[in-house]
Every structure is written in C-alpha cells, then in structure tokens.
Amino acid sequence: MIILGIGNILQKDDGIGVYASTYLKENYNFSPDIDIINGGVEGINLYSIFEENQEVLIVDSIEIDDTPSSIYLIPADKLRGYGLNSGGAHEMGVLQCLDMLELQGKDTPTVNVLGIVPAHITFEIDLSSELKEAFNGYIKVVLNFLNKKGVEVIKKDELVSLEEIIKRVRRV
C-alpha cells in the first residue's frame, strides 16, 4: 500500500495532503511497511506509482459543497469526470493516470481518496484555522483506514507537530 499526499503548499488548504503525508512519515511507523510519498503537484508524473502498486490511498483536499473540514473517503473511480479539489492540474493528472492504465489494458490499483473540504485556497503557505483544528481528526481517519486494512500503526517516541512541518516548508 502507498499513501500519496497531493496538493499545492503554495495555495494554503490545497497543501493539506502534502502536510498530512509528511506528518505521517515523521510521526509513525507501520507494519507491514507503507511507502508514503509527497506527490505535490506532480499529477500525471505519478503514473508509475499507480502502475506499480495494488493499493493507493490519496490524501488531499477535495472541493465538495460542504462545511470546511468535512472529511470524505471516496473510491477514486467515483470521482472520474469531476476531478479532485478544484480541478487543478495535479488532481486531474492523478485521475488521468488511472484512465491511461485502463486504456492500455493494464490492471488499475484500488485507489481511495481521503479528502477534506478546504476553507481557503489562496496564495499562502499555511493551513486555515479550520483545517488546523480538524487536522488531528483527519490523521485519525487515515490511521483507522490503515488499521482496517490490517496495518499496525506505531507512534514514534518523538513527535513532530503540524506547526513545525509548516515552518519547515516556509523555510525551503
């Protein structure tokens, strides 16, 4: 299984998937091991991830008409034609990866999107107060999903906070 964080950290809440995947990588170990990838805005360039893996969990923001910080777990095939988030290039590219596999007659992995409704998509490196408040709950949903898949979650002794992860990104 792969956890794939996608989103644009330069656009506030759109970066939630990158922050979440970094947080998981910094604070947890998994048994069996899970690859956690920050896909950022790579979109179609993530094709090999889908080609080489049987199961992918995408963490990202998702544009649905609902209260900001609402969380949805949706099979990716239910999103085809709609695009993740606001239809940005990285999200459309992810769905196109699946379409390309299908068109080539290759097996498509089981892909689920754990999306959280953004409050603000603006040009700023940060998360809105709404998503910061919901962040621990969002991570718990990821961990519960993994537990249901038979993955043991082991919290590391020294934890890195969400605020520290955001600060690191600002310095880069």
Secondary structure as GFF3:
##gff-version 3
##sequence-region A 1 172
A	DSSP	beta_strand	2	6	.	.	.	ID=ss1
A	DSSP	three_ten_helix	12	15	.	.	.	ID=ss2
A	DSSP	alpha_helix	16	27	.	.	.	ID=ss3
A	DSSP	beta_strand	28	31	.	.	.	ID=ss4
A	DSSP	beta_strand	35	40	.	.	.	ID=ss5
A	DSSP	three_ten_helix	43	46	.	.	.	ID=ss6
A	DSSP	alpha_helix	47	52	.	.	.	ID=ss7
A	DSSP	beta_strand	55	61	.	.	.	ID=ss8
A	DSSP	beta_strand	71	75	.	.	.	ID=ss9
A	DSSP	three_ten_helix	76	78	.	.	.	ID=ss10
A	DSSP	alpha_helix	89	103	.	.	.	ID=ss11
A	DSSP	beta_strand	110	116	.	.	.	ID=ss12
A	DSSP	alpha_helix	129	148	.	.	.	ID=ss13
A	DSSP	beta_strand	152	155	.	.	.	ID=ss14
A	DSSP	alpha_helix	162	171	.	.	.	ID=ss15
###
